[in-house]
């Protein structure tokens, strides 16, 4: 039986954030995407059914659990529950914005951005950015009336991502750039100033922006470990928390420029996420023409020298001296030199492809220890955690040998025991 053992030690504990994206079981997830189908009488859809995928690899429809999009204990209601109250603590804030706000909001002019979303966060912990396309959503801050009745007719999308609090400064900058209209909010004193500025409905009182410039920013999710992967006994014993973080997913927020037509000023400023995807072969151990792919993997993930693993300063020197500072990789993982052989063997007959995956990812037959290092935007080491987990790597043939070329977050996927990862003659 596959089990997960997490050893949290060394220099810090991971954050226990309560404001996260949540699935239909009210379990925290790093991110999810929902496509709500339109109402179609000819095939019998009510317009409240949806398709759902998340960071844990779950792929389902609302009919799998009989909870439509407006269910008071469904995915959206579970995620929005922190705002279903009139009394909010000083360490919690939220902003709902939309170019088509519900009746509780104030109407807006054409100078605001064509964008819809909601963000909420606990200061110094975690929060949620929920982007969507539904007018008048959330209709009310009420779990029984949050979804507008008008929202059933057309197809809609929702993208929810869990972020650490520090990322909300950049998200606030994004909302200022797209001139988002805040129809409901609660931002206490002491939060990022950009969030307070977004709540200002008079654009003249906001910081000056260049609306003709396309702006983008790399964002990294909190990397929440998927529900069900952590031993319930460890959680109940208080050894680790259900919000323990793993390797985050990279996203990119894009603010487009405004376009002026012959009649009026129309803002086509939008916000969106694009996954940062690593190109992969369709299955393990196919040829990779990049002969340096394995060497780059070693440089990024195998510790190359002796230093005090218990010292933040020593880790800082190592990452700086080795040229590993990269804002696109604020969370990095490292193996001890003695584990290099075990990692290589994942691709050489000891590992198995992941179940239900059509790419070159392979999983180790047992857990391995590795260091998980978190860096801030200035490449300063914030935290180092020694973990033990199953290891997932991408396996390609480099110079006639199948080797690891990419480290992937383990989201609880199991192995396909009917196949092994190794080079075959056909490769």
RODO-2510 file (C-alpha; in nm, 4 decimals, decimal comma):
residues 427
     n   res          X          Y          Z
     1     x     0,0000     0,0000     0,0000
     2     x     0,1242     0,3483    -0,0866
     3     x     0,1616     0,5784     0,2108
     4     x     0,2971     0,9267     0,2485
     5     x     0,5378     1,0186     0,5273
     6     x     0,6253     1,3829     0,5782
     7     x     0,9115     1,4806     0,8044
     8     x     0,8966     1,8483     0,8945
     9     x     1,2077     1,9660     1,0713
    10     x     1,5195     2,1782     1,0557
    11     x     1,4493     2,5479     1,0349
    12     x     1,0788     2,6292     1,0250
    13     x     0,7182     2,5169     1,0156
    14     x     0,4971     2,5655     0,7125
    15     x     0,2094     2,8154     0,7330
    16     x    -0,1309     2,6987     0,8444
    17     x    -0,3511     2,9172     0,6268
    18     x    -0,7268     2,8710     0,6488
    19     x    -0,8265     3,0879     0,3507
    20     x    -0,7717     2,8534     0,0575
    21     x    -0,9431     2,7234    -0,2512
    22     x    -1,1619     2,4334    -0,1393
    23     x    -1,3150     2,1350    -0,3120
    24     x    -1,6678     2,0009    -0,2751
    25     x    -1,5629     1,8124     0,0410
    26     x    -1,4403     2,1417     0,1934
    27     x    -1,0792     2,0226     0,1705
    28     x    -0,8039     2,2761     0,0848
    29     x    -0,6552     2,2569    -0,2657
    30     x    -0,3795     2,4595    -0,4281
    31     x    -0,5886     2,5501    -0,7335
    32     x    -0,8918     2,4455    -0,9328
    33     x    -1,0609     2,5319    -1,2613
    34     x    -1,4368     2,5110    -1,3220
    35     x    -1,6261     2,5235    -1,6504
    36     x    -1,9978     2,5744    -1,5909
    37     x    -2,2113     2,4537    -1,8795
    38     x    -2,4862     2,6725    -2,0328
    39     x    -2,8552     2,5987    -1,9953
    40     x    -2,9594     2,3867    -2,2944
    41     x    -3,3165     2,2623    -2,2961
    42     x    -3,2571     2,0254    -2,5863
    43     x    -3,0139     1,8159    -2,3824
    44     x    -3,1680     1,8800    -2,0423
    45     x    -2,8998     2,0904    -1,8697
    46     x    -3,0158     2,3364    -1,6049
    47     x    -2,7113     2,5601    -1,6446
    48     x    -2,5894     2,4722    -1,2950
    49     x    -2,3805     2,1682    -1,3922
    50     x    -2,0037     2,1992    -1,4280
    51     x    -1,6728     2,0301    -1,5027
    52     x    -1,3967     2,0512    -1,2405
    53     x    -1,0213     1,9848    -1,2275
    54     x    -0,7739     2,0694    -0,9502
    55     x    -0,4120     2,0508    -0,8347
    56     x    -0,4690     1,7064    -0,6829
    57     x    -0,5374     1,5628    -1,0269
    58     x    -0,9120     1,5358    -0,9605
    59     x    -1,1237     1,5481    -1,2753
    60     x    -1,4982     1,5276    -1,2180
    61     x    -1,8401     1,6748    -1,2908
    62     x    -2,0986     1,8147    -1,0518
    63     x    -2,3183     1,5108    -1,1165
    64     x    -2,0509     1,2915    -0,9546
    65     x    -2,1509     1,4311    -0,6138
    66     x    -2,4851     1,5941    -0,6981
    67     x    -2,3754     1,9426    -0,5931
    68     x    -2,4553     2,2045    -0,8604
    69     x    -2,2623     2,5293    -0,8888
    70     x    -2,4992     2,7092    -0,6467
    71     x    -2,4978     2,4382    -0,3783
    72     x    -2,4540     2,5867    -0,0259
    73     x    -2,1903     2,3221     0,0500
    74     x    -2,0365     2,2977    -0,2955
    75     x    -1,6989     2,4049    -0,4323
    76     x    -1,7721     2,7786    -0,4645
    77     x    -1,9636     2,8058    -0,1377
    78     x    -1,6876     2,6236     0,0505
    79     x    -1,4258     2,8569    -0,0982
    80     x    -1,6261     3,1723    -0,0284
    81     x    -1,7290     3,0771     0,3260
    82     x    -1,4874     3,3288     0,4930
    83     x    -1,6966     3,6187     0,3542
    84     x    -2,0342     3,4714     0,4501
    85     x    -2,0412     3,6833     0,7654
    86     x    -2,0888     4,0416     0,8793
    87     x    -1,8125     4,0209     1,1406
    88     x    -1,4587     3,9840     1,0100
    89     x    -1,1321     3,9693     1,2083
    90     x    -0,8579     4,2282     1,1663
    91     x    -0,6256     3,9746     1,0027
    92     x    -0,8710     3,8993     0,7208
    93     x    -0,9484     4,1040     0,4104
    94     x    -1,1303     4,0646     0,0803
    95     x    -1,2171     4,2542    -0,2387
    96     x    -1,4950     4,1617    -0,4837
    97     x    -1,4617     4,3381    -0,8189
    98     x    -1,6669     4,3281    -1,1378
    99     x    -1,7653     4,5345    -1,4412
   100     x    -2,1177     4,3920    -1,3861
   101     x    -2,1677     4,4087    -1,0079
   102     x    -2,4749     4,2811    -0,8249
   103     x    -2,7466     4,5148    -0,6912
   104     x    -2,5595     4,5616    -0,3639
   105     x    -2,2820     4,7394    -0,5551
   106     x    -2,2623     5,0817    -0,7175
   107     x    -2,2857     5,1218    -1,0921
   108     x    -1,9708     5,2017    -1,2847
   109     x    -1,8655     5,3916    -1,5910
   110     x    -1,6685     5,2858    -1,8959
   111     x    -1,3382     5,3880    -1,7380
   112     x    -1,3192     5,0712    -1,5302
   113     x    -1,1767     4,7436    -1,6539
   114     x    -1,3744     4,4624    -1,8133
   115     x    -1,2836     4,2104    -1,5440
   116     x    -1,4441     4,0033    -1,2696
   117     x    -1,2996     3,8347    -0,9656
   118     x    -1,2620     3,8100    -0,5924
   119     x    -0,9650     3,7866    -0,3630
   120     x    -0,9548     3,7220     0,0100
   121     x    -0,6606     3,6643     0,2379
   122     x    -0,5365     3,6184     0,5921
   123     x    -0,2511     3,8536     0,6697
   124     x     0,0864     3,6753     0,6703
   125     x    -0,0822     3,3425     0,5893
   126     x    -0,2646     3,2400     0,2728
   127     x    -0,5424     3,3698     0,0539
   128     x    -0,7400     3,3083    -0,2623
   129     x    -0,7649     3,4786    -0,5996
   130     x    -1,0822     3,3647    -0,7745
   131     x    -1,1157     3,4868    -1,1332
   132     x    -1,4472     3,4300    -1,3115
   133     x    -1,6777     3,5434    -1,5896
   134     x    -2,0163     3,5529    -1,4102
   135     x    -2,2064     3,8845    -1,3861
   136     x    -2,3366     3,9787    -1,0394
   137     x    -2,1187     3,7211    -0,8621
   138     x    -2,1135     3,6787    -0,5709
   139     x    -2,4743     3,7991    -0,5632
   140     x    -2,4818     3,8224    -0,1839
   141     x    -2,2444     3,7238     0,0933
   142     x    -2,4781     3,4411     0,1845
   143     x    -2,4091     3,0726     0,1258
   144     x    -2,7733     3,0225     0,0275
   145     x    -2,7857     3,3131    -0,2173
   146     x    -2,4321     3,3732    -0,3447
   147     x    -2,4927     3,2563    -0,7022
   148     x    -2,7068     3,4887    -0,9196
   149     x    -3,0166     3,3405    -1,0832
   150     x    -2,9038     3,5014    -1,4091
   151     x    -2,5846     3,2969    -1,3986
   152     x    -2,7419     2,9770    -1,5314
   153     x    -2,8112     3,0813    -1,8894
   154     x    -2,4597     3,1017    -2,0323
   155     x    -2,1366     2,9081    -1,9910
   156     x    -1,9024     3,0491    -1,7257
   157     x    -1,5500     2,9815    -1,6000
   158     x    -1,3867     3,0035    -1,2578
   159     x    -1,0148     2,9844    -1,1794
   160     x    -0,9222     2,9656    -0,8111
   161     x    -0,5611     2,9759    -0,6903
   162     x    -0,4302     2,9708    -0,3331
   163     x    -0,1430     3,2151    -0,2757
   164     x     0,0748     3,3085     0,0182
   165     x     0,0022     3,6546     0,1558
   166     x     0,3109     3,8179     0,0019
   167     x     0,1775     3,7518    -0,3497
   168     x    -0,1255     3,9736    -0,2879
   169     x     0,0854     4,2866    -0,3140
   170     x     0,1487     4,1929    -0,6783
   171     x    -0,2139     4,0939    -0,7313
   172     x    -0,3152     4,4337    -0,5957
   173     x    -0,0807     4,5965    -0,8487
   174     x    -0,2496     4,3914    -1,1205
   175     x    -0,5973     4,5077    -1,0195
   176     x    -0,4762     4,8683    -1,0221
   177     x    -0,3339     4,8165    -1,3714
   178     x    -0,6639     4,6812    -1,5058
   179     x    -0,8729     4,9453    -1,3230
   180     x    -1,0843     4,6841    -1,1483
   181     x    -1,4109     4,8097    -0,9971
   182     x    -1,4458     4,7098    -0,6268
   183     x    -1,8137     4,6663    -0,5429
   184     x    -1,7625     4,5034    -0,2025
   185     x    -1,4580     4,4928     0,0221
   186     x    -1,3056     4,4761     0,3677
   187     x    -0,9352     4,5656     0,3888
   188     x    -0,8178     4,6453     0,7441
   189     x    -0,5293     4,8760     0,8271
   190     x    -0,1863     4,7195     0,7920
   191     x    -0,2555     4,5214     0,4742
   192     x    -0,0582     4,5833     0,1552
   193     x    -0,1153     4,9438     0,0483
   194     x    -0,1941     4,8259    -0,3055
   195     x    -0,5009     4,6431    -0,1705
   196     x    -0,6252     4,9569     0,0026
   197     x    -0,5700     5,1542    -0,3187
   198     x    -0,7817     4,9051    -0,5166
   199     x    -1,0821     4,9781    -0,2914
   200     x    -1,0799     5,3451    -0,4035
   201     x    -1,3661     5,3895    -0,6539
   202     x    -1,2387     5,7267    -0,7767
   203     x    -0,9714     5,6427    -1,0324
   204     x    -0,8246     5,9900    -0,9989
   205     x    -0,7325     5,9095    -0,6398
   206     x    -0,5541     5,5879    -0,7352
   207     x    -0,1854     5,5759    -0,8380
   208     x    -0,1325     5,6871    -1,1965
   209     x    -0,1161     5,3932    -1,4390
   210     x    -0,0096     5,3479    -1,7991
   211     x    -0,3231     5,1939    -1,9498
   212     x    -0,1557     5,1460    -2,2887
   213     x     0,1087     4,9109    -2,1578
   214     x     0,0752     4,5339    -2,1476
   215     x     0,1898     4,4168    -1,8050
   216     x     0,2574     4,0639    -1,6885
   217     x     0,3865     3,9103    -1,3701
   218     x     0,4893     3,5635    -1,2651
   219     x     0,2981     3,4417    -0,9583
   220     x     0,3498     3,1219    -0,7615
   221     x     0,0748     2,9399    -0,5766
   222     x     0,1120     2,8443    -0,2119
   223     x     0,1740     2,4817    -0,3079
   224     x    -0,0817     2,3285    -0,0726
   225     x    -0,0442     1,9551    -0,0383
   226     x    -0,3580     1,7871    -0,1613
   227     x    -0,6152     1,6743     0,0900
   228     x    -0,5874     1,3073     0,1692
   229     x    -0,2107     1,2895     0,1172
   230     x    -0,1227     1,3682     0,4755
   231     x    -0,1681     1,1165     0,7508
   232     x    -0,4848     1,1992     0,9447
   233     x    -0,3095     1,0769     1,2582
   234     x    -0,0302     1,3313     1,2199
   235     x    -0,2828     1,6094     1,1715
   236     x    -0,4931     1,5155     1,4718
   237     x    -0,1788     1,4805     1,6814
   238     x    -0,0780     1,8332     1,5880
   239     x     0,2533     1,7228     1,4339
   240     x     0,1685     1,8786     1,0965
   241     x    -0,1214     2,0782     0,9589
   242     x    -0,3581     2,0180     0,6695
   243     x    -0,2319     2,3419     0,5168
   244     x     0,1292     2,2270     0,4936
   245     x     0,2811     2,3655     0,1765
   246     x     0,4606     2,1849    -0,1011
   247     x     0,6040     2,3057    -0,4335
   248     x     0,3894     2,5800    -0,5821
   249     x     0,2621     2,6067    -0,9389
   250     x     0,3734     2,8990    -1,1548
   251     x     0,1060     3,1233    -1,3052
   252     x     0,1239     3,4442    -1,5029
   253     x    -0,1138     3,7370    -1,4681
   254     x    -0,1542     3,9509    -1,7793
   255     x    -0,3035     4,3011    -1,7949
   256     x    -0,3744     4,4055    -2,1534
   257     x    -0,3782     4,7645    -2,2757
   258     x    -0,6944     4,9652    -2,3332
   259     x    -0,8281     5,0215    -2,6844
   260     x    -1,0093     5,3333    -2,7998
   261     x    -1,2728     5,2924    -3,0720
   262     x    -1,4548     5,5573    -3,2791
   263     x    -1,7447     5,5943    -3,0374
   264     x    -1,6112     5,5685    -2,6865
   265     x    -1,3313     5,4509    -2,4647
   266     x    -1,3675     5,0779    -2,4184
   267     x    -1,1422     4,8969    -2,1765
   268     x    -1,0435     4,5510    -2,2900
   269     x    -0,8200     4,5053    -1,9885
   270     x    -0,8522     4,1486    -1,8693
   271     x    -0,6875     3,9195    -1,6216
   272     x    -0,5994     3,5612    -1,6856
   273     x    -0,3679     3,2803    -1,5791
   274     x    -0,1439     3,0851    -1,8093
   275     x     0,0183     2,7704    -1,6761
   276     x     0,3951     2,7631    -1,6910
   277     x     0,4364     2,4308    -1,8679
   278     x     0,7517     2,2304    -1,9178
   279     x     0,7635     2,0686    -2,2615
   280     x     0,7471     1,6935    -2,2188
   281     x     0,7556     1,3817    -2,4269
   282     x     0,4310     1,1897    -2,4513
   283     x     0,5691     0,9040    -2,2401
   284     x     0,8824     0,8244    -2,0353
   285     x     1,2230     0,7433    -2,1786
   286     x     1,1853     0,8879    -2,5261
   287     x     1,4778     1,0685    -2,6826
   288     x     1,5516     1,4256    -2,5786
   289     x     1,7825     1,6137    -2,8156
   290     x     1,8835     1,8546    -2,5395
   291     x     2,2044     1,6874    -2,4166
   292     x     2,2319     1,9289    -2,1219
   293     x     1,8867     1,8554    -1,9772
   294     x     2,0194     1,6038    -1,7222
   295     x     2,3134     1,8259    -1,6236
   296     x     2,0736     2,1123    -1,5550
   297     x     1,8624     1,8803    -1,3396
   298     x     2,1698     1,7871    -1,1352
   299     x     2,2702     2,1520    -1,0945
   300     x     1,9209     2,2476    -0,9757
   301     x     1,8421     1,9534    -0,7500
   302     x     2,1565     1,7667    -0,6331
   303     x     2,3630     1,9451    -0,3650
   304     x     2,7142     1,9881    -0,5023
   305     x     2,9184     2,0802    -0,1953
   306     x     2,9460     2,0451     0,1807
   307     x     2,7918     2,3131     0,4017
   308     x     2,5883     2,3352     0,7204
   309     x     2,2371     2,2257     0,6236
   310     x     2,1083     2,3770     0,9501
   311     x     2,2212     2,7290     0,8549
   312     x     2,0019     2,9685     0,6567
   313     x     2,3134     3,1741     0,5761
   314     x     2,4903     2,8666     0,4387
   315     x     2,1929     2,7872     0,2162
   316     x     2,1900     3,1499     0,1019
   317     x     2,5561     3,1351     0,0010
   318     x     2,5096     2,8028    -0,1774
   319     x     2,2122     2,9194    -0,3855
   320     x     2,3789     3,2507    -0,4696
   321     x     2,7205     3,1053    -0,5546
   322     x     2,5673     2,8316    -0,7709
   323     x     2,3614     3,0791    -0,9722
   324     x     2,0308     2,9268    -0,8596
   325     x     1,8582     3,2582    -0,7880
   326     x     1,5533     3,2629    -1,0153
   327     x     1,2334     3,4561    -0,9448
   328     x     1,0457     3,1968    -1,1480
   329     x     1,1529     2,9336    -0,8941
   330     x     1,0811     3,0792    -0,5479
   331     x     1,0445     2,7239    -0,4128
   332     x     1,3280     2,4815    -0,4852
   333     x     1,4015     2,1214    -0,3904
   334     x     1,7424     1,9636    -0,3263
   335     x     1,8661     1,6059    -0,2725
   336     x     2,1763     1,5030    -0,0828
   337     x     2,4535     1,3674    -0,3122
   338     x     2,3961     1,0207    -0,1693
   339     x     2,0406     1,0219    -0,3092
   340     x     2,1469     1,0966    -0,6669
   341     x     2,1662     0,7282    -0,7566
   342     x     1,8195     0,6580    -0,6155
   343     x     1,6751     0,9496    -0,8138
   344     x     1,8416     0,8257    -1,1342
   345     x     1,7058     0,4756    -1,0771
   346     x     1,3501     0,6108    -1,1005
   347     x     1,4181     0,6389    -1,4751
   348     x     1,6206     0,3179    -1,4994
   349     x     1,3828     0,0360    -1,4169
   350     x     1,2931     0,1098    -1,0545
   351     x     1,0237     0,3738    -1,1101
   352     x     0,6791     0,3511    -1,2674
   353     x     0,4811     0,5892    -1,4895
   354     x     0,2050     0,7805    -1,3154
   355     x    -0,1453     0,6410    -1,3495
   356     x    -0,3734     0,8353    -1,5864
   357     x    -0,0906     1,0559    -1,7156
   358     x     0,0061     1,0716    -2,0823
   359     x     0,3490     1,2247    -2,0389
   360     x     0,6984     1,1312    -1,9244
   361     x     0,6487     1,1543    -1,5481
   362     x     0,7675     0,8637    -1,3333
   363     x     0,7338     0,8047    -0,9582
   364     x     0,9833     0,6509    -0,7147
   365     x     0,9075     0,3086    -0,5599
   366     x     0,9600     0,4489    -0,2102
   367     x     0,9918     0,7805    -0,0318
   368     x     1,3114     0,9846    -0,0425
   369     x     1,4293     1,2739     0,1769
   370     x     1,4922     1,6144     0,0216
   371     x     1,5256     1,9768     0,1280
   372     x     1,2489     2,2188     0,0357
   373     x     1,3785     2,5776     0,0205
   374     x     1,1587     2,8882    -0,0045
   375     x     1,2987     3,2205    -0,1333
   376     x     1,1448     3,5691    -0,1393
   377     x     1,1318     3,8030    -0,4397
   378     x     1,4886     3,9174    -0,3714
   379     x     1,6185     3,5607    -0,3694
   380     x     1,6614     3,5658     0,0076
   381     x     1,6142     3,2269     0,1726
   382     x     1,3068     3,2392     0,3950
   383     x     1,2642     2,8810     0,5002
   384     x     1,4211     2,5356     0,4710
   385     x     1,2266     2,2184     0,5438
   386     x     1,3513     1,8597     0,5369
   387     x     1,0742     1,6481     0,3889
   388     x     1,0247     1,2879     0,2897
   389     x     0,7908     1,2075     0,0040
   390     x     0,7539     1,0007    -0,3097
   391     x     0,9561     1,1651    -0,5852
   392     x     0,8146     1,2393    -0,9303
   393     x     1,0539     1,3230    -1,2135
   394     x     1,0312     1,3542    -1,5899
   395     x     1,2409     1,0832    -1,7583
   396     x     1,3997     1,1297    -2,1031
   397     x     1,6732     0,9508    -2,2923
   398     x     1,9873     1,1674    -2,2803
   399     x     2,2880     1,0328    -2,4716
   400     x     2,1450     0,6795    -2,4850
   401     x     2,0498     0,6629    -2,1161
   402     x     1,7121     0,7350    -1,9555
   403     x     1,7657     1,0045    -1,6941
   404     x     1,5673     1,2584    -1,4861
   405     x     1,5330     1,5994    -1,6481
   406     x     1,2645     1,7704    -1,4381
   407     x     1,1437     1,7573    -1,0769
   408     x     0,7650     1,7562    -1,0414
   409     x     0,5445     1,8102    -0,7366
   410     x     0,3865     1,4900    -0,6055
   411     x     0,0112     1,5417    -0,5832
   412     x    -0,0732     1,1992    -0,4504
   413     x    -0,0789     1,0267    -0,7855
   414     x    -0,0211     0,6543    -0,7776
   415     x     0,2015     0,4433    -1,0019
   416     x     0,1012     0,2403    -1,3035
   417     x     0,2365    -0,0908    -1,1787
   418     x     0,1948    -0,2524    -1,5202
   419     x     0,4867    -0,0543    -1,6628
   420     x     0,8353     0,0541    -1,5598
   421     x     1,0426     0,3554    -1,6606
   422     x     1,3476     0,2525    -1,8587
   423     x     1,4983     0,2930    -2,2042
   424     x     1,3835     0,0358    -2,4568
   425     x     1,5215    -0,0346    -2,8019
   426     x     1,2294     0,1447    -2,9665
   427     x     1,3232     0,4658    -2,7870
***
